[in-house]
Amino acid sequence: MSTAVEQIILKEINAKYPITVNHIEKITNEMYRCSNNFNEYYVRVTDYRSFEEQLEEINWLSYLEQHGVGISPIIKSLQGNLVEKGESFEEKSIVLFGAAKGIHLSRSEWKGDVFKELGRQIGRMHRITSQYEQEHEINHMINWYDNAEYRFLDHIPKEETTIRKLAQKILNEVQLLSKDRHTYGLLHGDLWLENVLVNNHSEITLIDFQDCEKHFYLYDLIVPIYSALEYSFAGGGNRNDYGESITKLLFEGYLEEHTIADEMIEKLPLLFKLKELFEYSLIHMYEDVENAGEELIRVLNHYRYRLENNHPVLNEKFLANLFK
């Protein structure tokens, strides 16, 4: 049975959009699945970002979808708007998506051609985004370094001096990287494998763009590799061999759609380290570390050991020779 809040959302959807839905269920605090006898939809109701930021995000996503990137279709309201202001929710905005194609793959299915196709899809997204930013001014979407989640020194404990020094060094070095429309722009920013759906024809849909920001395009390739190694690797083989295999395939697919500047290839280890520090800092930002259970303690110790001893996520010799 749906809650009062869900019924209010249902009422607003039926009033504002050219569809009629009769069922709704909560997925997260901001996402709901709704349906009728024929179709399924997903509605986002959030004040996570301002209306202007959300409008800029959704205009971009609509452009990507129109130009062949695997994105959930965005349904316009009866007024022709991609983003609506909710009447029953203070400051919250509504976005209605059509159901995405595909499913979440099991961990053991993330291999081979799936990674190559994911690389193609990311490359296409970046190529089309570069085109989009030439045609549309971006005024509200933030740069990665303005995101509070990158303020590592606000969250990493003061007694962890080695990791804090490394964090400051990495942040400084990434800030100094040169930016142009081929290397830097709007991107997904959170392409964990959980945010990738795959259908039985290996077609890929990218979902959950809520953390999109301006960043180095290469970072959108770092995240799924990191996700596969740290959270999705199903075992049954050598982790390093698996990491090198999926990285090679991901980049092969990417290069079929978009270029990578030589100077950025050299920065792969730097961006991997940025991602590793990001995840470590995020634990301290959102988890109750002082009352950590056994599993969280194990994860923290794993990160500390790798960061304090400067272990690379992937073999740096392999990365240096990736395109030779």
MOWOGI-V904991 format. One line per field, one symbol per residue. phi: phi as a letter, one per 20 degrees, with the letter a starting at -180 (. if undefined). A space follows every 10 residues. Layout:
# MOWOGI-V904991
phi: ???
This chain:
# MOWOGI-V904991
phi: .feffffffg ffffedcecc dccbbfdcfc dcecbcfccd ccddcbcgcf gfffffffff fffgffdnef cgfdefffen eecdefeecg meddcddfff fncfffgfee alffffffgg ffffgffffg fgffecfddd fefgfefgfe egffcfgffe ffffffgfff gffffeffdb fedbrfbfnb efffecdcef dmfdcecmef dfaebfggff effffffffe cdfemnafff fffffffgff fgfgffdbec fgffgfeggf fffgfffgff ffgffdeeff dfegffffff fffgffffdl fffcgfffff dgde
